[in-house]
Amino acid sequence: MKLKYITIIISGTLLLSATSCKKTLEDVNKNPNGSESAQPDYLLTGVTKAIADTYWGTANNMDASLLWIQNWSKIQYTDPDRYIYTNTSFNELWTTGYTKGIVNLNSLIKIADAQANPNYKGVALVLRSWVFQLLTDNYGDVPYTQASSIKEYLTPAYDKQKDVYFALLEDLKTAQASLNPSGPAILGDIIYGGKGNQILLWKKFANSLRLRIALRIADREPEKARQVLADVQAEGSGYISSNAEIAQLIYSTSPNQNPISNLFDTRDDYRISKTIVDKLFALNDPRLPVYASKTADATPQTYVGLPNGLLVGDASSYGFTKTSKPGTYFLAPSAPAVIISYAEVLFDQAEAAQRGLITGNAADLYKQAITASLTQYGVGTADISTYLAQSSVAYDAANYRKSIGDQKWIALFGQGLEAFAEWRRLDYPQLTPAVAGTLGGKFPLRFIYPGTEQSLNGTSYKAAVASQGADALTTKLWFDVN
């Protein structure tokens, strides 16, 4: 779906700026000619695009998680690929997540309650849960309880990661109950708007997030995960069930193009990682020409990946025209920012079935997941059958983490933050750290907190570090058990 974002986003941006001001500024700087009432449709559009841009953009995706899980690599300015960062490197997810995400979604929930429109509330709760999930997946302990009112809590306490995940599962249960296909219409929806079953799709999105989070906690809290999935089954709306139901934001042309497309318009410092190119070659994977571009100069392999974490001189010596950029599918202005794909939901169900958390045939669900991913990228039926027939692709129930982990990693290509979380949780694929990495042969396992937290919210920051561990890239988070 493509909408004319420009006017809507301008209005949404004005609202985002206004609603993020502190109470003292609100009291002093009042415009007697300005509206005091936010429009929920503009607010929904603005916050959705702001979070999607951040999720799919440079700081969190291209300069961090996509490098760490070795989908992409850097041929220039290689510091991020060598795990060299400052305490400002990871500001964007935190700042945008809270000031443009949580604050404005909380406002949308209040508007929905005031207007007696439970569908706006349900949608806002789903999106807010996704934002909090991104925050806790990557930082660990984060403000949740006191983040609901920035006016009251200017220095919010951090909640433990376990408590955040548990709270999100309750929020999504509330969202599920709020969403009513027979209820009032909503506008400004740039994910499912325009589809006849719009609200039902949001219910499926909510359930798919519940499934994702249930697996995040399954190694620590298997019975809680089991109960969550039993509740989903009892509710009956089901999960995302086709590629047509993928939760995603489909971009348009400039200035509303995909952030990756926007960056590649003016820069040329990224290549596809040798790790994933080698894996796709080894599996005769038909997604290779989708994920990677042909080298500008003819090469024997046509698709050439660049090793991760090289020194600048070593990286450039591979040659800009003899290494592959990411595929043109991902460089297109209208390329979607995928939040949850049908393939991911099937992989999640396969794992849940293998763990005994739900009923189902794990091997069949695994094959369906691979099929969904291949179909998502236009691979034909005959090529899908050939791919699934390979022994190297066959499901291994005795080592389901490897089977699902390897194939899920391939299917999540481009979704750096989600792939990073799943790689930490499943411990597959087994990757080798950056060639000239600076962490003593270790991988990053989390984002470090923004430096502003130390100066502006020091007490809460110190309490979180004392509870969770050092504010370092290599500190394991609660959900990362193995």
Secondary structure by P-SEA (a helix, b strand, c coil): cccccaaaaaaaaaaaaaaaccaaaaaccccccccccccaaaaaaaaaaaaaaaaacccccccccccccccbbbcccccccccccccccaaaaaaaaccccaaaaaaaaaaaaaaccaaaaaaaaaaaaaaaaaaaacccccccccccccccccccccccaaaaaaaaaaaaaaaaaaccccccccccccccccccaaaaaaaaaaaaaaaaaaaaaccccaaaaaaaaaaaaaacccccccccccbbbbbbccccccaaaaaacccccccccaaaaaaaaaacccccccccccccccccccbbbbbccccaaaaaaacccccccccccccccccccccccaaaaaaaaaaaaaaccccccaaaaaaaaaaaaaaaacccaaaaaaaaaccccccccccaaaaaaaaaaaaaccaaaaaaaaaaaaccccccccccccccccccccccccccccccaaaaaaaaaaaccccccccccccccc
